[in-house]
Amino acid sequence: MPTGPNARGTESTPSAAGAGRYAPSPTSDLHIGNLRTAVLAWFFARSTDRDLLLRVEDLDTDRVRAAGETEARQLADLAALGLDFDPPLVRQSDRLDAYAAAVAQLGDRVYECYCTRREIAEAASAPHADGFRPYPGTCRDLTDAERAARRQSRPAALRIRADSAEVTVTDVLHGPVTGVVDDFVLRRGDGAWAYNLAVVVDDIAMGVDQVVRADDLLSSAPRQAWLTEQLGGRIPAYAHVPLVVNSAGVRLAKRDGAVSLADLAATGRDATWALAWIARSLNLAQTGEQVTLATLLSRFDPADLPLTPTVFEG
Ligand code: GLU
């Protein structure tokens, strides 16, 4: 059940069918790939009578400059496409106590780690096929004296002892996805709560039972599913949707030209144009067809979604 001060249920009545969410980071304006993922999260939630919640992932304060202004522009762009969200809006920066409480709940399976990236790279065994290097466990079983000594050298990160659990999640688009869960970071050495912890704690508290996001996060799903269970939550349904890429095949980014609604408007293409492009890219509309979200929702079928990236030329 939802818990904590920002849990759903006080201001709104949660849908019995559960909830999806869209969780942008307010680092820059949303580009057409981010907007396409938001449209898909909306289709997945609305086509299954779920609520759709919006969560602002503003924890990474080094990177998130002027997050408030960026957030306001992101919300305006989502509204310009016609996407609506159910209350309450959740900001991760308001939920620091919930992350601390979750780590406390995990008890003595959480341990301090003093390793630098370089030490980890040098000690790690061979990388996995996707380049990921599991944490080699250097700080897992230090004595109190060793800990006290290492604490002098640098601030500790916090890791969770996962005993290399092997976890399989089922993704709506990718089928079964198996991953080995290493002792991943819950809090970084600079004190910031880690993405994997915050996402899981928030999804549980918000009653999220459907996670739709870009497929560059697919490899995080086994880790997050495992942590969900450790915290007593229910593993959500996952749909990792394909990316929009630039002409070089690389994940779209701000530097790729006219990619945000503001950039597109400057070249005479409005939100209606953007929605039509998104619809065409998902095989939901013909070239040149005027579309509304309601029409697209009636055509939406996860089984017909493309599984490969779409190129946006800008
Ligand atoms: N905040 C992440 C992003 O903008 C998404 C995290 C998630 O959906 O789990 O890429």
Residues whose N, C-alpha, C, O or C-beta is under 5 A from the ligand:
A	BS01	LIG	A23 P24 S25 E57 V199 R213
